[in-house]
């Protein structure tokens, strides 16, 4: 249903008032389609219902890569501010980002419906070091 509605809305191009539509539309668009900044785009994506895109949908990984570029995550670690802006996209981060961000991501990752195997391994490594408030 959402994809049909999106096709109707974008029939004559991407509307400039995307903020008046469900945030889930943004899951099928690119930050360059959005009238605002890429930062605003990903704040809205982070508030959209992630279940619209199944976990295995390659669009989720594409959105994450675009978000990391937009938020200027140049290295293998994510700051607290970047993590907050990612919203549910944080749940798509690879194990290297989780591990290198240390205990900073443990609480936000607890909100993910499930962890990817490499994320789970990274969390175990972080907890195993004992340098977190969790032990």
N, CA, C and O atoms as a Tinker XYZ file with bonds, in Angstrom:
   540  protein
     1  N      0.808000   -1.190000    0.000000    73     2
     2  CA     0.000000    0.000000    0.000000    64     1     3
     3  C      0.855000    1.258000    0.000000    63     2     4     5
     4  O      0.593000    2.190000   -0.761000    81     3
     5  N      1.870000    1.288000    0.846000    73     3     6
     6  CA     2.715000    2.465000    0.957000    64     5     7
     7  C      3.445000    2.737000   -0.341000    63     6     8     9
     8  O      3.567000    3.890000   -0.753000    81     7
     9  N      3.940000    1.678000   -1.000000    73     7    10
    10  CA     4.672000    1.889000   -2.252000    64     9    11
    11  C      3.749000    2.423000   -3.343000    63    10    12    13
    12  O      4.182000    3.239000   -4.156000    81    11
    13  N      2.489000    1.989000   -3.385000    73    11    14
    14  CA     1.530000    2.512000   -4.360000    64    13    15
    15  C      1.239000    3.983000   -4.077000    63    14    16    17
    16  O      1.190000    4.802000   -4.995000    81    15
    17  N      1.049000    4.306000   -2.822000    73    15    18
    18  CA     0.800000    5.689000   -2.434000    64    17    19
    19  C      2.001000    6.573000   -2.763000    63    18    20    21
    20  O      1.838000    7.701000   -3.230000    81    19
    21  N      3.187000    6.067000   -2.522000    73    19    22
    22  CA     4.404000    6.821000   -2.833000    64    21    23
    23  C      4.494000    7.076000   -4.334000    63    22    24    25
    24  O      4.863000    8.173000   -4.753000    81    23
    25  N      4.161000    6.077000   -5.145000    73    23    26
    26  CA     4.191000    6.254000   -6.600000    64    25    27
    27  C      3.217000    7.346000   -7.032000    63    26    28    29
    28  O      3.531000    8.145000   -7.915000    81    27
    29  N      2.046000    7.383000   -6.418000    73    27    30
    30  CA     1.066000    8.421000   -6.761000    64    29    31
    31  C      1.572000    9.805000   -6.368000    63    30    32    33
    32  O      1.429000   10.763000   -7.127000    81    31
    33  N      2.160000    9.904000   -5.187000    73    31    34
    34  CA     2.642000   11.190000   -4.682000    64    33    35
    35  C      3.804000   11.707000   -5.525000    63    34    36    37
    36  O      3.923000   12.912000   -5.744000    81    35
    37  N      4.660000   10.804000   -5.998000    73    35    38
    38  CA     5.862000   11.211000   -6.735000    64    37    39
    39  C      5.692000   11.134000   -8.249000    63    38    40    41
    40  O      6.669000   11.259000   -8.988000    81    39
    41  N      4.474000   10.930000   -8.714000    73    39    42
    42  CA     4.197000   10.789000  -10.139000    64    41    43
    43  C      4.751000   11.963000  -10.951000    63    42    44    45
    44  O      5.268000   11.772000  -12.052000    81    43
    45  N      4.643000   13.148000  -10.418000    73    43    46
    46  CA     5.107000   14.354000  -11.119000    64    45    47
    47  C      6.358000   14.925000  -10.466000    63    46    48    49
    48  O      6.586000   16.134000  -10.504000    81    47
    49  N      7.161000   14.062000   -9.873000    73    47    50
    50  CA     8.376000   14.503000   -9.196000    64    49    51
    51  C      8.204000   14.458000   -7.682000    63    50    52    53
    52  O      7.103000   14.260000   -7.168000    81    51
    53  N      9.301000   14.644000   -6.996000    73    51    54
    54  CA     9.287000   14.597000   -5.537000    64    53    55
    55  C      8.681000   15.905000   -5.015000    63    54    56    57
    56  O      9.176000   16.984000   -5.341000    81    55
    57  N      7.619000   15.820000   -4.210000    73    55    58
    58  CA     7.039000   17.053000   -3.668000    64    57    59
    59  C      7.982000   17.733000   -2.679000    63    58    60    61
    60  O      8.733000   17.065000   -1.968000    81    59
    61  N      7.940000   19.041000   -2.638000    73    59    62
    62  CA     8.793000   19.819000   -1.730000    64    61    63
    63  C      8.274000   19.787000   -0.302000    63    62    64    65
    64  O      8.997000   20.139000    0.630000    81    63
    65  N      7.036000   19.373000   -0.123000    73    63    66
    66  CA     6.438000   19.356000    1.215000    64    65    67
    67  C      6.373000   17.938000    1.779000    63    66    68    69
    68  O      5.356000   17.534000    2.342000    81    67
    69  N      7.453000   17.194000    1.628000    73    67    70
    70  CA     7.487000   15.806000    2.123000    64    69    71
    71  C      7.194000   15.705000    3.614000    63    70    72    73
    72  O      6.766000   14.655000    4.093000    81    71
    73  N      7.423000   16.786000    4.347000    73    71    74
    74  CA     7.148000   16.752000    5.786000    64    73    75
    75  C      5.660000   16.581000    6.075000    63    74    76    77
    76  O      5.289000   16.250000    7.201000    81    75
    77  N      4.813000   16.798000    5.091000    73    75    78
    78  CA     3.369000   16.632000    5.265000    64    77    79
    79  C      2.909000   15.203000    4.981000    63    78    80    81
    80  O      1.722000   14.896000    5.098000    81    79
    81  N      3.823000   14.352000    4.619000    73    79    82
    82  CA     3.516000   12.957000    4.302000    64    81    83
    83  C      4.085000   12.061000    5.394000    63    82    84    85
    84  O      4.909000   12.503000    6.195000    81    83
    85  N      3.648000   10.796000    5.430000    73    83    86
    86  CA     4.218000    9.877000    6.437000    64    85    87
    87  C      5.739000    9.780000    6.288000    63    86    88    89
    88  O      6.263000    9.738000    5.175000    81    87
    89  N      6.427000    9.745000    7.413000    73    87    90
    90  CA     7.889000    9.661000    7.415000    64    89    91
    91  C      8.382000    8.398000    6.707000    63    90    92    93
    92  O      9.515000    8.353000    6.229000    81    91
    93  N      7.542000    7.392000    6.644000    73    91    94
    94  CA     7.925000    6.138000    6.006000    64    93    95
    95  C      8.222000    6.325000    4.511000    63    94    96    97
    96  O      8.947000    5.519000    3.927000    81    95
    97  N      7.676000    7.366000    3.891000    73    95    98
    98  CA     7.997000    7.655000    2.485000    64    97    99
    99  C      9.500000    7.832000    2.307000    63    98   100   101
   100  O     10.072000    7.429000    1.295000    81    99
   101  N     10.122000    8.436000    3.299000    73    99   102
   102  CA    11.544000    8.748000    3.197000    64   101   103
   103  C     12.404000    7.485000    3.097000    63   102   104   105
   104  O     13.523000    7.537000    2.589000    81   103
   105  N     11.894000    6.369000    3.572000    73   103   106
   106  CA    12.645000    5.114000    3.524000    64   105   107
   107  C     12.899000    4.669000    2.087000    63   106   108   109
   108  O     13.788000    3.856000    1.831000    81   107
   109  N     12.123000    5.200000    1.161000    73   107   110
   110  CA    12.242000    4.815000   -0.238000    64   109   111
   111  C     12.852000    5.916000   -1.099000    63   110   112   113
   112  O     12.888000    5.817000   -2.325000    81   111
   113  N     13.326000    6.957000   -0.441000    73   111   114
   114  CA    13.908000    8.088000   -1.150000    64   113   115
   115  C     15.362000    8.271000   -0.731000    63   114   116   117
   116  O     15.872000    7.552000    0.128000    81   115
   117  N     15.993000    9.212000   -1.333000    73   115   118
   118  CA    17.381000    9.535000   -1.032000    64   117   119
   119  C     17.424000   10.909000   -0.368000    63   118   120   121
   120  O     16.519000   11.717000   -0.575000    81   119
   121  N     18.453000   11.185000    0.422000    73   119   122
   122  CA    18.548000   12.512000    1.037000    64   121   123
   123  C     18.535000   13.638000    0.002000    63   122   124   125
   124  O     18.093000   14.747000    0.302000    81   123
   125  N     19.008000   13.364000   -1.197000    73   123   126
   126  CA    19.014000   14.400000   -2.238000    64   125   127
   127  C     17.599000   14.724000   -2.727000    63   126   128   129
   128  O     17.392000   15.762000   -3.356000    81   127
   129  N     16.628000   13.855000   -2.450000    73   127   130
   130  CA    15.231000   14.103000   -2.819000    64   129   131
   131  C     14.533000   15.028000   -1.826000    63   130   132   133
   132  O     13.451000   15.544000   -2.107000    81   131
   133  N     15.137000   15.232000   -0.690000    73   131   134
   134  CA    14.528000   15.954000    0.426000    64   133   135
   135  C     14.879000   17.437000    0.337000    63   134   136   137
   136  O     16.027000   17.791000    0.069000    81   135
   137  N     13.901000   18.294000    0.560000    73   135   138
   138  CA    14.119000   19.738000    0.453000    64   137   139
   139  C     15.006000   20.276000    1.573000    63   138   140   141
   140  O     15.687000   21.284000    1.386000    81   139
   141  N     15.007000   19.625000    2.723000    73   139   142
   142  CA    15.822000   20.080000    3.852000    64   141   143
   143  C     17.222000   19.498000    3.784000    63   142   144   145
   144  O     17.644000   18.979000    2.751000    81   143
   145  N     17.932000   19.590000    4.890000    73   143   146
   146  CA    19.295000   19.069000    4.959000    64   145   147
   147  C     19.274000   17.551000    5.096000    63   146   148   149
   148  O     18.258000   16.962000    5.468000    81   147
   149  N     20.399000   16.932000    4.793000    73   147   150
   150  CA    20.469000   15.477000    4.947000    64   149   151
   151  C     20.319000   15.111000    6.429000    63   150   152   153
   152  O     19.782000   14.052000    6.755000    81   151
   153  N     20.785000   15.973000    7.309000    73   151   154
   154  CA    20.648000   15.742000    8.750000    64   153   155
   155  C     19.165000   15.661000    9.140000    63   154   156   157
   156  O     18.762000   14.764000    9.880000    81   155
   157  N     18.362000   16.601000    8.636000    73   155   158
   158  CA    16.916000   16.582000    8.890000    64   157   159
   159  C     16.288000   15.330000    8.290000    63   158   160   161
   160  O     15.410000   14.712000    8.892000    81   159
   161  N     16.753000   14.966000    7.094000    73   159   162
   162  CA    16.245000   13.770000    6.435000    64   161   163
   163  C     16.422000   12.558000    7.332000    63   162   164   165
   164  O     15.482000   11.788000    7.528000    81   163
   165  N     17.627000   12.382000    7.883000    73   163   166
   166  CA    17.888000   11.186000    8.682000    64   165   167
   167  C     17.264000   11.249000   10.074000    63   166   168   169
   168  O     16.990000   10.207000   10.668000    81   167
   169  N     17.037000   12.435000   10.598000    73   167   170
   170  CA    16.269000   12.540000   11.842000    64   169   171
   171  C     14.862000   11.995000   11.596000    63   170   172   173
   172  O     14.325000   11.249000   12.415000    81   171
   173  N     14.270000   12.375000   10.463000    73   171   174
   174  CA    12.932000   11.893000   10.115000    64   173   175
   175  C     12.925000   10.404000    9.800000    63   174   176   177
   176  O     11.997000    9.694000   10.187000    81   175
   177  N     13.945000    9.925000    9.103000    73   175   178
   178  CA    14.050000    8.484000    8.822000    64   177   179
   179  C     14.128000    7.720000   10.144000    63   178   180   181
   180  O     13.493000    6.676000   10.299000    81   179
   181  N     14.901000    8.235000   11.087000    73   179   182
   182  CA    15.053000    7.584000   12.388000    64   181   183
   183  C     13.761000    7.516000   13.181000    63   182   184   185
   184  O     13.623000    6.693000   14.086000    81   183
   185  N     12.804000    8.391000   12.838000    73   183   186
   186  CA    11.503000    8.396000   13.519000    64   185   187
   187  C     10.449000    7.597000   12.754000    63   186   188   189
   188  O      9.347000    7.381000   13.261000    81   187
   189  N     10.780000    7.155000   11.535000    73   187   190
   190  CA     9.838000    6.374000   10.726000    64   189   191
   191  C      9.722000    4.962000   11.291000    63   190   192   193
   192  O     10.590000    4.503000   12.034000    81   191
   193  N      8.660000    4.296000   10.935000    73   191   194
   194  CA     8.441000    2.914000   11.369000    64   193   195
   195  C      9.393000    2.005000   10.588000    63   194   196   197
   196  O      9.201000    1.767000    9.396000    81   195
   197  N     10.394000    1.515000   11.259000    73   195   198
   198  CA    11.417000    0.684000   10.607000    64   197   199
   199  C     10.862000   -0.620000   10.058000    63   198   200   201
   200  O     11.465000   -1.209000    9.161000    81   199
   201  N      9.743000   -1.081000   10.566000    73   199   202
   202  CA     9.182000   -2.354000   10.131000    64   201   203
   203  C      8.661000   -2.311000    8.698000    63   202   204   205
   204  O      8.349000   -3.349000    8.114000    81   203
   205  N      8.566000   -1.098000    8.130000    73   203   206
   206  CA     8.149000   -0.968000    6.735000    64   205   207
   207  C      9.191000   -1.615000    5.820000    63   206   208   209
   208  O      8.855000   -2.149000    4.763000    81   207
   209  N     10.455000   -1.559000    6.237000    73   207   210
   210  CA    11.534000   -2.211000    5.490000    64   209   211
   211  C     11.975000   -3.448000    6.265000    63   210   212   213
   212  O     12.496000   -3.316000    7.373000    81   211
   213  N     11.784000   -4.633000    5.721000    73   211   214
   214  CA    12.236000   -5.835000    6.424000    64   213   215
   215  C     13.739000   -5.779000    6.695000    63   214   216   217
   216  O     14.472000   -5.110000    5.966000    81   215
   217  N     14.195000   -6.455000    7.708000    73   215   218
   218  CA    15.597000   -6.428000    8.134000    64   217   219
   219  C     16.551000   -6.778000    6.996000    63   218   220   221
   220  O     17.649000   -6.229000    6.915000    81   219
   221  N     16.140000   -7.678000    6.128000    73   219   222
   222  CA    17.018000   -8.118000    5.047000    64   221   223
   223  C     16.954000   -7.213000    3.814000    63   222   224   225
   224  O     17.674000   -7.452000    2.844000    81   223
   225  N     16.115000   -6.192000    3.832000    73   223   226
   226  CA    15.995000   -5.288000    2.684000    64   225   227
   227  C     17.286000   -4.486000    2.516000    63   226   228   229
   228  O     17.722000   -3.825000    3.458000    81   227
   229  N     17.905000   -4.532000    1.330000    73   227   230
   230  CA    19.168000   -3.817000    1.107000    64   229   231
   231  C     19.029000   -2.295000    1.267000    63   230   232   233
   232  O     20.026000   -1.597000    1.453000    81   231
   233  N     17.820000   -1.795000    1.197000    73   231   234
   234  CA    17.594000   -0.358000    1.366000    64   233   235
   235  C     18.001000    0.098000    2.772000    63   234   236   237
   236  O     18.451000    1.231000    2.944000    81   235
   237  N     17.851000   -0.761000    3.765000    73   235   238
   238  CA    18.249000   -0.411000    5.134000    64   237   239
   239  C     19.743000   -0.109000    5.198000    63   238   240   241
   240  O     20.159000    0.879000    5.803000    81   239
   241  N     20.547000   -0.966000    4.570000    73   239   242
   242  CA    21.990000   -0.774000    4.572000    64   241   243
   243  C     22.376000    0.460000    3.758000    63   242   244   245
   244  O     23.313000    1.173000    4.116000    81   243
   245  N     21.660000    0.710000    2.671000    73   243   246
   246  CA    21.911000    1.898000    1.859000    64   245   247
   247  C     21.612000    3.161000    2.665000    63   246   248   249
   248  O     22.380000    4.123000    2.628000    81   247
   249  N     20.504000    3.153000    3.384000    73   247   250
   250  CA    20.168000    4.310000    4.235000    64   249   251
   251  C     21.241000    4.532000    5.297000    63   250   252   253
   252  O     21.623000    5.669000    5.572000    81   251
   253  N     21.723000    3.447000    5.891000    73   251   254
   254  CA    22.773000    3.569000    6.907000    64   253   255
   255  C     24.028000    4.190000    6.310000    63   254   256   257
   256  O     24.611000    5.100000    6.900000    81   255
   257  N     24.447000    3.708000    5.149000    73   255   258
   258  CA    25.654000    4.256000    4.516000    64   257   259
   259  C     25.489000    5.739000    4.206000    63   258   260   261
   260  O     26.409000    6.527000    4.422000    81   259
   261  N     24.327000    6.116000    3.705000    73   259   262
   262  CA    24.057000    7.530000    3.416000    64   261   263
   263  C     24.033000    8.356000    4.698000    63   262   264   265
   264  O     24.504000    9.493000    4.720000    81   263
   265  N     23.481000    7.778000    5.768000    73   263   266
   266  CA    23.428000    8.491000    7.048000    64   265   267
   267  C     24.831000    8.693000    7.617000    63   266   268   269
   268  O     25.152000    9.776000    8.106000    81   267
   269  N     25.661000    7.665000    7.556000    73   267   270
   270  CA    27.027000    7.783000    8.064000    64   269   271
   271  C     27.801000    8.842000    7.296000    63   270   272   273
   272  O     28.586000    9.589000    7.880000    81   271
   273  N     27.583000    8.910000    5.990000    73   271   274
   274  CA    28.233000    9.939000    5.175000    64   273   275
   275  C     27.713000   11.324000    5.542000    63   274   276   277
   276  O     28.492000   12.262000    5.710000    81   275
   277  N     26.417000   11.444000    5.664000    73   275   278
   278  CA    25.802000   12.729000    6.006000    64   277   279
   279  C     26.279000   13.230000    7.363000    63   278   280   281
   280  O     26.591000   14.411000    7.522000    81   279
   281  N     26.334000   12.331000    8.336000    73   279   282
   282  CA    26.711000   12.703000    9.703000    64   281   283
   283  C     28.222000   12.754000    9.886000    63   282   284   285
   284  O     28.724000   12.972000   10.989000    81   283
   285  N     28.934000   12.547000    8.780000    73   283   286
   286  CA    30.391000   12.629000    8.768000    64   285   287
   287  C     31.054000   11.678000    9.757000    63   286   288   289
   288  O     31.989000   12.036000   10.473000    81   287
   289  N     30.535000   10.451000    9.768000    73   287   290
   290  CA    31.151000    9.401000   10.569000    64   289   291
   291  C     32.307000    8.877000    9.726000    63   290   292   293
   292  O     32.145000    7.950000    8.932000    81   291
   293  N     33.475000    9.486000    9.911000    73   291   294
   294  CA    34.615000    9.158000    9.080000    64   293   295
   295  C     35.386000    7.948000    9.550000    63   294   296   297
   296  O     36.080000    7.307000    8.760000    81   295
   297  N     35.278000    7.633000   10.795000    73   295   298
   298  CA    36.041000    6.512000   11.337000    64   297   299
   299  C     35.140000    5.388000   11.774000    63   298   300   301
   300  O     33.947000    5.374000   11.471000    81   299
   301  N     35.719000    4.441000   12.491000    73   299   302
   302  CA    34.959000    3.267000   12.905000    64   301   303
   303  C     34.172000    3.460000   14.204000    63   302   304   305
   304  O     33.609000    2.501000   14.731000    81   303
   305  N     34.129000    4.689000   14.725000    73   303   306
   306  CA    33.384000    4.932000   15.964000    64   305   307
   307  C     32.275000    5.951000   15.709000    63   306   308   309
   308  O     32.369000    6.782000   14.806000    81   307
   309  N     31.241000    5.870000   16.512000    73   307   310
   310  CA    30.091000    6.761000   16.425000    64   309   311
   311  C     30.008000    7.544000   17.732000    63   310   312   313
   312  O     30.154000    6.974000   18.813000    81   311
   313  N     29.772000    8.847000   17.628000    73   311   314
   314  CA    29.634000    9.663000   18.836000    64   313   315
   315  C     28.221000    9.520000   19.398000    63   314   316   317
   316  O     27.333000    8.978000   18.740000    81   315
   317  N     28.027000   10.003000   20.601000    73   315   318
   318  CA    26.711000    9.948000   21.231000    64   317   319
   319  C     25.696000   10.749000   20.420000    63   318   320   321
   320  O     24.558000   10.311000   20.245000    81   319
   321  N     26.101000   11.920000   19.924000    73   319   322
   322  CA    25.195000   12.748000   19.122000    64   321   323
   323  C     24.823000   12.038000   17.822000    63   322   324   325
   324  O     23.656000   12.029000   17.431000    81   323
   325  N     25.805000   11.448000   17.158000    73   323   326
   326  CA    25.532000   10.727000   15.909000    64   325   327
   327  C     24.600000    9.544000   16.162000    63   326   328   329
   328  O     23.699000    9.277000   15.367000    81   327
   329  N     24.817000    8.848000   17.257000    73   327   330
   330  CA    23.967000    7.701000   17.597000    64   329   331
   331  C     22.525000    8.148000   17.791000    63   330   332   333
   332  O     21.601000    7.475000   17.336000    81   331
   333  N     22.325000    9.280000   18.465000    73   331   334
   334  CA    20.972000    9.792000   18.693000    64   333   335
   335  C     20.306000   10.167000   17.371000    63   334   336   337
   336  O     19.110000    9.936000   17.193000    81   335
   337  N     21.066000   10.742000   16.449000    73   335   338
   338  CA    20.506000   11.152000   15.157000    64   337   339
   339  C     20.179000    9.964000   14.264000    63   338   340   341
   340  O     19.293000   10.056000   13.414000    81   339
   341  N     20.877000    8.857000   14.441000    73   339   342
   342  CA    20.637000    7.678000   13.610000    64   341   343
   343  C     19.295000    7.013000   13.892000    63   342   344   345
   344  O     18.740000    6.341000   13.023000    81   343
   345  N     18.772000    7.198000   15.105000    73   343   346
   346  CA    17.514000    6.540000   15.431000    64   345   347
   347  C     17.644000    5.037000   15.266000    63   346   348   349
   348  O     18.643000    4.449000   15.682000    81   347
   349  N     16.635000    4.406000   14.659000    73   347   350
   350  CA    16.653000    2.941000   14.498000    64   349   351
   351  C     17.737000    2.472000   13.532000    63   350   352   353
   352  O     18.071000    1.288000   13.521000    81   351
   353  N     18.291000    3.367000   12.726000    73   351   354
   354  CA    19.392000    2.962000   11.840000    64   353   355
   355  C     20.609000    2.505000   12.639000    63   354   356   357
   356  O     21.467000    1.787000   12.126000    81   355
   357  N     20.672000    2.926000   13.886000    73   355   358
   358  CA    21.740000    2.466000   14.778000    64   357   359
   359  C     21.745000    0.937000   14.849000    63   358   360   361
   360  O     22.800000    0.321000   15.000000    81   359
   361  N     20.582000    0.343000   14.741000    73   359   362
   362  CA    20.446000   -1.117000   14.814000    64   361   363
   363  C     21.048000   -1.816000   13.603000    63   362   364   365
   364  O     21.148000   -3.043000   13.585000    81   363
   365  N     21.447000   -1.056000   12.597000    73   363   366
   366  CA    22.047000   -1.608000   11.386000    64   365   367
   367  C     23.568000   -1.485000   11.380000    63   366   368   369
   368  O     24.224000   -2.002000   10.476000    81   367
   369  N     24.134000   -0.811000   12.374000    73   367   370
   370  CA    25.588000   -0.622000   12.423000    64   369   371
   371  C     26.315000   -1.955000   12.483000    63   370   372   373
   372  O     25.847000   -2.906000   13.109000    81   371
   373  N     27.444000   -2.008000   11.836000    73   371   374
   374  CA    28.264000   -3.211000   11.866000    64   373   375
   375  C     28.969000   -3.372000   13.207000    63   374   376   377
   376  O     29.033000   -2.439000   14.008000    81   375
   377  N     29.484000   -4.548000   13.433000    73   375   378
   378  CA    30.171000   -4.858000   14.683000    64   377   379
   379  C     31.361000   -3.953000   14.953000    63   378   380   381
   380  O     31.634000   -3.622000   16.106000    81   379
   381  N     32.077000   -3.545000   13.901000    73   379   382
   382  CA    33.244000   -2.675000   14.079000    64   381   383
   383  C     32.836000   -1.330000   14.678000    63   382   384   385
   384  O     33.502000   -0.822000   15.580000    81   383
   385  N     31.741000   -0.753000   14.176000    73   383   386
   386  CA    31.268000    0.514000   14.736000    64   385   387
   387  C     30.848000    0.338000   16.203000    63   386   388   389
   388  O     31.143000    1.179000   17.052000    81   387
   389  N     30.160000   -0.763000   16.477000    73   387   390
   390  CA    29.708000   -1.026000   17.850000    64   389   391
   391  C     30.916000   -1.184000   18.772000    63   390   392   393
   392  O     30.987000   -0.557000   19.829000    81   391
   393  N     31.844000   -2.011000   18.367000    73   391   394
   394  CA    33.025000   -2.294000   19.186000    64   393   395
   395  C     33.846000   -1.025000   19.431000    63   394   396   397
   396  O     34.250000   -0.762000   20.564000    81   395
   397  N     34.095000   -0.245000   18.390000    73   395   398
   398  CA    34.938000    0.940000   18.510000    64   397   399
   399  C     34.251000    2.108000   19.215000    63   398   400   401
   400  O     34.911000    3.061000   19.629000    81   399
   401  N     32.945000    2.036000   19.350000    73   399   402
   402  CA    32.225000    3.085000   20.072000    64   401   403
   403  C     32.161000    2.772000   21.556000    63   402   404   405
   404  O     31.676000    3.580000   22.347000    81   403
   405  N     32.652000    1.600000   21.933000    73   403   406
   406  CA    32.709000    1.220000   23.338000    64   405   407
   407  C     31.322000    1.103000   23.953000    63   406   408   409
   408  O     30.350000    0.801000   23.261000    81   407
   409  N     31.240000    1.337000   25.215000    73   407   410
   410  CA    29.982000    1.209000   25.945000    64   409   411
   411  C     28.948000    2.249000   25.567000    63   410   412   413
   412  O     27.795000    2.155000   25.987000    81   411
   413  N     29.336000    3.234000   24.785000    73   411   414
   414  CA    28.444000    4.318000   24.383000    64   413   415
   415  C     27.173000    3.825000   23.690000    63   414   416   417
   416  O     26.112000    4.431000   23.845000    81   415
   417  N     27.267000    2.749000   22.940000    73   415   418
   418  CA    26.120000    2.271000   22.170000    64   417   419
   419  C     25.318000    1.170000   22.861000    63   418   420   421
   420  O     24.301000    0.724000   22.331000    81   419
   421  N     25.761000    0.730000   24.030000    73   419   422
   422  CA    25.082000   -0.395000   24.674000    64   421   423
   423  C     23.621000   -0.095000   24.981000    63   422   424   425
   424  O     22.745000   -0.900000   24.665000    81   423
   425  N     23.351000    1.043000   25.586000    73   423   426
   426  CA    21.959000    1.377000   25.928000    64   425   427
   427  C     21.109000    1.585000   24.680000    63   426   428   429
   428  O     20.019000    1.018000   24.603000    81   427
   429  N     21.561000    2.386000   23.682000    73   427   430
   430  CA    20.736000    2.527000   22.479000    64   429   431
   431  C     20.507000    1.200000   21.749000    63   430   432   433
   432  O     19.420000    0.971000   21.217000    81   431
   433  N     21.509000    0.332000   21.718000    73   431   434
   434  CA    21.342000   -0.958000   21.045000    64   433   435
   435  C     20.338000   -1.854000   21.758000    63   434   436   437
   436  O     19.762000   -2.753000   21.144000    81   435
   437  N     20.124000   -1.616000   23.045000    73   435   438
   438  CA    19.155000   -2.427000   23.783000    64   437   439
   439  C     17.728000   -2.181000   23.284000    63   438   440   441
   440  O     16.827000   -2.972000   23.566000    81   439
   441  N     17.521000   -1.087000   22.544000    73   439   442
   442  CA    16.205000   -0.785000   22.002000    64   441   443
   443  C     15.945000   -1.477000   20.660000    63   442   444   445
   444  O     14.822000   -1.451000   20.155000    81   443
   445  N     16.974000   -2.090000   20.087000    73   443   446
   446  CA    16.817000   -2.797000   18.815000    64   445   447
   447  C     16.022000   -4.081000   19.045000    63   446   448   449
   448  O     16.186000   -4.746000   20.068000    81   447
   449  N     15.165000   -4.420000   18.091000    73   447   450
   450  CA    14.360000   -5.641000   18.209000    64   449   451
   451  C     15.251000   -6.871000   18.330000    63   450   452   453
   452  O     14.937000   -7.801000   19.074000    81   451
   453  N     16.352000   -6.875000   17.603000    73   451   454
   454  CA    17.327000   -7.958000   17.680000    64   453   455
   455  C     18.670000   -7.422000   17.216000    63   454   456   457
   456  O     18.750000   -6.404000   16.528000    81   455
   457  N     19.713000   -8.121000   17.602000    73   455   458
   458  CA    21.056000   -7.729000   17.185000    64   457   459
   459  C     21.533000   -8.664000   16.082000    63   458   460   461
   460  O     21.211000   -9.852000   16.066000    81   459
   461  N     22.296000   -8.107000   15.175000    73   459   462
   462  CA    22.948000   -8.928000   14.170000    64   461   463
   463  C     24.049000   -9.724000   14.874000    63   462   464   465
   464  O     24.555000   -9.269000   15.900000    81   463
   465  N     24.435000  -10.892000   14.362000    73   463   466
   466  CA    25.465000  -11.696000   15.037000    64   465   467
   467  C     26.748000  -10.905000   15.335000    63   466   468   469
   468  O     27.300000  -11.028000   16.428000    81   467
   469  N     27.224000  -10.104000   14.391000    73   467   470
   470  CA    28.458000   -9.349000   14.617000    64   469   471
   471  C     28.260000   -8.263000   15.677000    63   470   472   473
   472  O     29.205000   -7.904000   16.378000    81   471
   473  N     27.038000   -7.740000   15.797000    73   471   474
   474  CA    26.759000   -6.762000   16.852000    64   473   475
   475  C     26.783000   -7.445000   18.219000    63   474   476   477
   476  O     27.338000   -6.914000   19.181000    81   475
   477  N     26.178000   -8.621000   18.288000    73   475   478
   478  CA    26.165000   -9.374000   19.534000    64   477   479
   479  C     27.566000   -9.709000   20.003000    63   478   480   481
   480  O     27.868000   -9.616000   21.192000    81   479
   481  N     28.416000  -10.097000   19.075000    73   479   482
   482  CA    29.815000  -10.404000   19.397000    64   481   483
   483  C     30.531000   -9.154000   19.907000    63   482   484   485
   484  O     31.293000   -9.219000   20.873000    81   483
   485  N     30.286000   -8.027000   19.260000    73   483   486
   486  CA    30.911000   -6.771000   19.680000    64   485   487
   487  C     30.443000   -6.371000   21.084000    63   486   488   489
   488  O     31.244000   -5.912000   21.898000    81   487
   489  N     29.164000   -6.544000   21.363000    73   487   490
   490  CA    28.627000   -6.221000   22.691000    64   489   491
   491  C     29.274000   -7.120000   23.741000    63   490   492   493
   492  O     29.644000   -6.649000   24.817000    81   491
   493  N     29.412000   -8.405000   23.437000    73   491   494
   494  CA    30.068000   -9.330000   24.385000    64   493   495
   495  C     31.517000   -8.902000   24.635000    63   494   496   497
   496  O     31.993000   -8.957000   25.769000    81   495
   497  N     32.215000   -8.479000   23.583000    73   495   498
   498  CA    33.597000   -8.008000   23.743000    64   497   499
   499  C     33.656000   -6.782000   24.654000    63   498   500   501
   500  O     34.509000   -6.694000   25.537000    81   499
   501  N     32.751000   -5.847000   24.434000    73   499   502
   502  CA    32.734000   -4.622000   25.246000    64   501   503
   503  C     32.451000   -4.956000   26.702000    63   502   504   505
   504  O     33.126000   -4.461000   27.604000    81   503
   505  N     31.447000   -5.799000   26.927000    73   503   506
   506  CA    31.106000   -6.165000   28.302000    64   505   507
   507  C     32.221000   -6.980000   28.943000    63   506   508   509
   508  O     32.467000   -6.869000   30.144000    81   507
   509  N     32.889000   -7.795000   28.143000    73   507   510
   510  CA    33.979000   -8.607000   28.646000    64   509   511
   511  C     35.176000   -7.800000   29.131000    63   510   512   513
   512  O     35.927000   -8.251000   29.996000    81   511
   513  N     35.351000   -6.613000   28.575000    73   511   514
   514  CA    36.449000   -5.734000   28.994000    64   513   515
   515  C     36.206000   -5.150000   30.380000    63   514   516   517
   516  O     37.149000   -4.740000   31.056000    81   515
   517  N     34.942000   -5.109000   30.806000    73   515   518
   518  CA    34.618000   -4.613000   32.136000    64   517   519
   519  C     34.757000   -3.107000   32.312000    63   518   520   521
   520  O     34.723000   -2.615000   33.439000    81   519
   521  N     34.913000   -2.373000   31.224000    73   519   522
   522  CA    35.081000   -0.919000   31.320000    64   521   523
   523  C     33.779000   -0.163000   31.062000    63   522   524   525
   524  O     33.809000    0.952000   30.541000    81   523
   525  N     32.659000   -0.744000   31.411000    73   523   526
   526  CA    31.379000   -0.078000   31.210000    64   525   527
   527  C     30.650000    0.018000   32.534000    63   526   528   529
   528  O     31.044000   -0.599000   33.523000    81   527
   529  N     29.582000    0.803000   32.540000    73   527   530
   530  CA    28.765000    0.908000   33.749000    64   529   531
   531  C     27.977000   -0.377000   33.984000    63   530   532   533
   532  O     27.384000   -0.562000   35.047000    81   531
   533  N     27.971000   -1.272000   32.979000    73   531   534
   534  CA    27.251000   -2.524000   33.102000    64   533   535
   535  C     28.122000   -3.666000   33.615000    63   534   536   537
   536  O     27.634000   -4.774000   33.840000    81   535
   537  N     29.405000   -3.393000   33.798000    73   535   538
   538  CA    30.294000   -4.418000   34.324000    64   537   539
   539  C     31.457000   -4.686000   33.412000    63   538   540
   540  O     32.300000   -5.530000   33.718000    81   539
